[in-house]
């Protein structure tokens, strides 16, 4: 099969302005499906890029309270523009005394409940049964793996074999089999109760040359290339390339198009890619 290309966009929540989200993808709407990692009950966050000044409020607000956003998402889903993924529950960090931040699906203990509640909120708000999970800050521990496995949610990201074995020892065999796939590491990795797909980050501090190299490797292996980004950073300039992230994303899309890639949502990537 040929290269599959998907866009994963994280952090849509109550605090998202529908216009900002719409503008982030401009002319791409109706051309390339966008897979949104949605936070069901987000907390207000300040100074995202500044470790010293980073702060979150404690009270989460359901996405359903943003009626204009829900309307936009619902209409976009109906038109086939969007897929919805579960992106944690409230994306709240635990802040240590040294100011390091521990992501939600590492430090929380009630993760099965959070997954269930998150699924219910998105189902009631948008009429979708989510099948994919994006861990906040791309971090997920053993409890989180157990939670998404029980919910049968596929993971946007990859985890270590040791963690997989602790969830279910049978996963060792699946992990070894996955490594034999000709598209590895850009193949769908099947495990007990869920699948995984590797993603590549496009952010202001991402290594752009490494990203291009990874894309070229994935193209040659006819794998699945998923670029992970944030709508709220789309107009930000890359630290070294001095171009906006939108410009860099369009560059990647052009390369994918020239390579004859099929543009898909993550659900289709999980469903169609042969292991």
N, C-alpha and C positions, 0 to 999 in steps of 0.2 A: 504494500500500500504506500501511497505517497505521504508527504509531510502534512500533518495537521497543525493548525495554528489557532491559539485561543487567547483571549484577553481576559484577565482576572483583575477586577477593580475592587478594592477593599474600602470599608468604613462608611458605607451608606447607612444613615441612621436618622433619628428624629432631628438631629442638628444639620442635616443636609438640605441645602437649598436646591430645589428641583431644577431651577434655571442653571445653577452652577454645574450640576451633573449633566444636563443636556448640552451645555456649551463645551464641556470637556471633550466630548466626542464628535462635535460638529457634524461634518459631512460623512462620518463613519456610520451614523445611524442608518438602518435599512441595508447596509452593505456588509457589515461584520457584526455578528452577535456579541454582546458584551455580557460577561458573567459577573454579577455583582455580589460581593461578600457583604451581607447586610447584618448589622448589629440590632437585635430586637429591642433591647432596652439600654441605650447608651447613657454614659455619664458625660457631663460637660468637661471638656479637656482644654487646657490652656498651655501655650508655649510648647507645642509638640517637639520641636527640634532643639530645645534648650534643656539639658539635663538639670541645671541648677534651678531654673524657674518653672520646670514642668509641674503642673498641678491638675488634679481632677476633683470635681465635686463628688459627693457621696451618693446622691439621690439619682437613680436611673430613671429615664423618661422613655416610655414605649414609643416606638416608631409610629404607632397608630395615631398619636397626637398631632402628627404633621399631615394634615389632610391633603394639602397640595402635592406633597411628595407621594403619598399613597395613590393619589389619582394618576400622577405621571407614571409611576411604576406599573400600576394596573393596566393602563393603556398600552404601555410599551411591551408588557408581557403578552398581551392579546395580539399585538402586531408582530410578535416574534423577534423583537429587538433585544430583549433581555432574558437572562436566566438568573435565578435567585439562589444564592448559597448562604448557609448559616455561618456567620462570622462571630463565634463566641456568643455570649449572652449580653454582657454589659461592657466588655473590654476594659475592665478596671484592673489597674496594677496594684500590687503590694509594693510600697516604697520602703526600702531598707534604710537604716541609719546612714549608710554611705551613699545614699541617693540612687543606688541601683534599683531597677524596676523589674519585678517578677510578674510575667504575664498571667492572665486569668486562668488559662488551662494548664498552668504549672502549680499555682498556689491554692486555688480553690479546691474544696473537698467534695462539694455537692454537684459534680459535673453531670452526672446522669440526669438529675433534675433540671439543671440549666439547659441541657440539650433538649429535653422534652418540652420545657416551657418555651424555649426559643422557636422550636418547630411549630408549636401551637399558635404562637403570636403571628408568625409569618403565614401560616395556613389561613387563619381567620382574617388577616389584613389583606392578603393578596391572592388567596385561593390556590396556593401552590404547595405541593408536597416536596420539600427540599430533599435532595439526595446527596448533596456535597457539603463538606465542612471546610472552612478556612480557619485555622487556629490563630487567635490574636497574637500578633508579633511573630507569626510562624513558629510558635513554640507550643509543644504539646507533650505532656508526660504520660506515664503509664495509666493513671486514672482517666486521663482524657482519651487515650486510645481505647480503653475499655468502654467508655461512654459512647463513643461514636461507633464502635463495633456493635454494641448492643442495639443502637439505633439504626444500624446498617447504613451509615453515612460514609461516602467515599471521601478521602482526604486529599486536599490540595496541599501537597507537601510530602516529604518522605521522612521516615523514622528509622532508627537503628534496629538491627536485628535483635539485639539483646532485649530491647523494650517489647518488640513484637513477640518474642518467645515468652516473656513474662505474662503477656496477655493470653497467649495460647502457644504451647510448644510446637504445634503443627506448623506454625508460621515459619519455622526454620526451613522446612522443605520448600515452601513457597518462595522464600527469599532466595534460596540457592537456584531454584528454577528460573526466577526472574533475571538473574545475572547472566543466564545463558541466552537470553533473548537478543537477537541481532540489533535491536534498537536501543538496548540498555546504554545509558540510564534514562533514556527518553521514552521508555515503554510504560504501559499501564502495569502496575505491580499488584497482583492479586493475592489477597490474604484472607484469613478466616473472617467473614462478616463485612469486609470492606476492601476497596482498592485504593491505590495511591498513585499520584502523578507528581512528578517533580515540576517546580515552577522556578522561573528566573526573574529576579527583581529588577524593575526599572525605577530608580529613585535618584535624587540629586547626587548621592554619594556612590551609586553603583559603578562598578568597573565596566565602562562602556565597551572597551576592546574585548574584555572577557565575555561580555554578553554577545557580541558579534561572533566571537569564536565558538561559543556554545551553540549559537544558532546554526552556524555552518556545519558543526559536527552533527547536530540533530537532523539537518537537511540531508546530509549524506547517509545517515542511518534510517531515514524515512520514519522518524519518530513523531512524538507529540511535543510541540513547543508551546509552553504557556508563559506569557509575560505577565508579571504581577505588578500592579501600579496603584496609584491613588488619584482619584479625580481632583482632590484638593491640592495636589502637587503638579497638576498638568501644565500650569503656566510658570512653574518654577524652572530656573535654569540649572542645568547639570553643572556640577562643581568644576569639571575639567573641560567638558565639551563646549560650555558657554552657549548652549542651545536649550530651548525649552524641552521639557519631557514630552510634550505633544509632538514636537519636531522629530525627536528621536524615535518615538513610537511609530510615527508615519514612515520613517526610514526603515524600520524593521518590517512594517507591513508591506512596503514596496518590495523589499528583498524576498519576503515570503510569496508575494504575488508573482514575482519574476521566476520563482522556483516552482510555480504550479501548485502551491499549497492550497488545501481546502480550509476555509475559515469556519470554525465551529464554536459552539458553546462548550463548556466543560462537560455537561451531561453527555453530549454526543461524542466527545473525545473518550470518555470512559466507556461508552457503549460500543463504539466502532473499532477502536484500536485493537488489533489482534495480538495476543500475547504468545 
